[in-house]
Structures are given as C-alpha cells and as structure tokens.
Amino acid sequence: PFRTWDFAQLENVTKEQALKHPNWSMGAKITIDSATMMNKGFEVMEAKWLFGVGASDIEVVVHPQSVIHSMVQFEDGAIKAQLGTPDMRLPIMYALTYPNRLSSSFERIDWRKTGEFTFEEPNMELFPNLRHAYEALARGGNIPCVVNAANEICVAAFLNDRIKFTDMPRLIERAMNEAHYILKPTLEDYLETDKEIRRRVEEWIN
C-alpha cells in the first residue's frame, strides 16, 4: 500500500494507515506484514521449502491489481499463472481438498472489468524486510527463525504504538546481526532461538 511513498513519508506511517490495504481484507498481523513486504519475504521462504527451488530461482514482482498470485516458468519458457480475486479462501480450500476442486460461491473475476495488469520491481531499499528474507535464506541455519521471531515482536509493538513503521526492519536486521548463529539447528535450538530473540527485541524496544 505504500509502494509510491518515499522514506520520509514512511517514517510517519500510522497503524491506521498500514491497516488499510487497498485490495485485501486480512487480519492485523498479515496486513502489517504486507505493508512492510515481510509477507513476500515469508512467501519466498515458503516457496523454497515447498517446491524445492533455490532462492535465486524465486523472484518477487509487485502486482498492484492483486489478480495474478503466482507464476511458474518452465524450462521451455512457457509460464503458467494462478489468478483469482484477492481472497485467500480459494487457495486454502484447494490446499485442503487437493487434488479435487470443489464448487464454491466465491466471487468470480469479470474479465471485462479487470483493466490492465501491471508489474513493478520491489524496492528493497525502501522496504528492506524483503531483502532480510533473502539474506536469511542465504545464511540458512536458524536465521529464518530469527527473522520470524523478531518480526512478530515488532509488528505487535507497532500495533501498540510502541515503535515506528520504519523501526521494524531496523530491529529485525539488528536481531539477524546479533543472533547466535546455528548452522544445523535442532528443534530445541529453534525453540531456544525463538524465545531468546523475542526477549532481546522486547528489551531493545523498552
């Protein structure tokens, strides 16, 4: 929602502004993640593990109309896209019923009214959370866990008027830089990382 803003404007974003997504109706946490582009960062991480591809094979483009949700390019150059209205109920239903497709009463796209589709390069300088996600994938180990834990504390703090919109990526980056790195974490390592990062980010905010 803030893709046309500059850094000075982002410094003064209010939670009320951030919670007004132009296309999607989501809960507060995901809406803020969308505003910071952290949601796209998490989707990059998910795609790596769900589809077994490297981070360099996953590209993010900003599609303001929110109709094309993903595209896959095959080795012959052909591209298949998943299109739909800005409503996550459809993909969730399909995930639960795969490989079957159930009849639904969800809104259908009227192709006579959609207008043009546009795509933009994400600005990772203005929205560094997406860059943080790619870096977390590249470093691996427990760093993606660090990003998730720090982000959850930051979003909650922003929604409670304790930090600014632009403080969130700064705190996440600090957590990534200061976290105890574990290359091959166990489940216990993940749980301890999550607990420790949440505690430290809370201390920084306070």
Salt bridges, closest charged atoms under 4 A:
GLU11 OE1 - LYS164 NZ 2.55
GLU11 OE2 - ARG170 NH2 2.67
ASP33 OD2 - LYS29 NZ 2.50
GLU43 OE1 - LYS40 NZ 2.81
ASP87 OD2 - ARG89 NH2 2.69
ASP110 OD1 - ARG112 NE 3.05
ASP110 OD2 - LYS113 NZ 3.83
GLU120 OE1 - ARG3 NE 3.07
GLU125 OE2 - ARG131 NH1 3.81
GLU135 OE2 - ARG139 NH1 3.68
GLU152 OE1 - ARG198 NH2 2.82
ASP161 OD2 - LYS15 NZ 3.24
ASP167 OD1 - ARG170 NH1 2.99
GLU178 OE2 - ARG174 NE 2.99
GLU178 OE1 - ARG200 NH2 3.22
ASP194 OD2 - ARG198 NE 2.83
GLU196 OE2 - ARG199 NH2 2.53
GLU202 OE1 - ARG162 NH2 3.08
GLU203 OE2 - ARG199 NH1 2.55
